[in-house]
Every structure is written in C-alpha cells, then in structure tokens.
C-alpha cells in the first residue's frame, strides 16, 4: 500500500503557480492597452473563478484586476450619449458622427495627420457609444466640449460627452431613462396602416409627446 501511495503521489500534478498579474498592475494596464487600443487579446490573464451551469460558464473576475481595467478605461475613454432622435440612428451613422470629430481636428491642423491614429468605437446601447481615444488630445477636447449639436441629413444629432461609465452605471442610467420615457417602436408599417398608427397608439397607450420617423421605421415617444 505504501508503494501504491508513493506512485499516486508521484503522478499528481504540481500545484499551478499563482498568477503574478494581481501583483503587477503595470502588466494589467499594458494588457488593457493592447486589448482596447491595439485590438490584441491575450489568454495569459487570470479569467476569474468559473461556475458551470448546464451549457453556460459564468466567470467572477478578480476585483483588483477589474479595478485596474476600469481605471485604464476611465483614463482613455469618452462616453458619447446620443439624445433625442439621434438615439435611433443606425450604427453606421453613429460611427460616422464620431469619426467626424476626428476628421475636423485633422482638417483644421490640430492633429498631425501622419501620426494620428483613429480611436476604437464601441456601441454600448441604442444611444450610448464608447470612444476609446488613442490620443489624449481628442479625449480632452471632447470632454471640454461637453455637448454638441450636428446635422446629419435632416436629423439634428445631439451628443453629450462624459467620462467612461461602467456596465453597472450604464444599466442604472438606462433604468432611469426607461422610467422617464416610454417608447413605442413601429416597424415596417404597411401603407394602409400608416395613416392611423400614431392615433391608434395614442388611444391605446396614452398621449404622444414626440414622434420620430426615419425611412420605414417610426418611433413614438409617450
């Protein structure tokens, strides 16, 4: 039995070494930069504690690693909020609206065209876009503006520029907006029903405060 125990102990794999990344915030910041700035992903970061439920895997990431990531994003990212009718613009138009600010600064000579690099744009929700600036000049300029209005075709695009918000903050902001606004989305309305759509919504749900019509999609705010 003693020999069997010795064999089993010899076959047992050694304990995995503790990942050093919690102790090395510089490394975490560099991994964050590579991910959000360069688009390079890594498998060497601690993925967190995993829980399996059927076919789903849920991870609880380590607080210190996540806090370092959040700090990096807050230092490099601007949250752009599309207000009024601009919230329903297609993703491509939102991207174009954001890029227009970069193009304006390049054209007026504020940024050196040969060294300037376009930022990463991520649509977080129908009216929220995260702009991961590769130049602190762009980030500082947008934060100083705070708010802007531009015309995209016939649509007035109202934007607000704020520091980057976490997913928890975004959910809370969305909850507050949903409490204050109720939207009815009318998609692909037939010609025969178009004439009555707003009046019928008003009678079924309540008075219409504002309506936005874009191509074949109508959105009514109550």
Helices and strands as residue ranges (DSSP letters): H 2-11, G 20-22, H 25-33, I 34-38, E 49-53, E 56-60, H 63-76, E 77-83, G 84-88, H 91-107, E 120-125, E 128-132, H 136-145, E 147-152, E 155-163, H 167-180, E 183-187, H 191-194, H 197-204, E 210-214, E 217-221
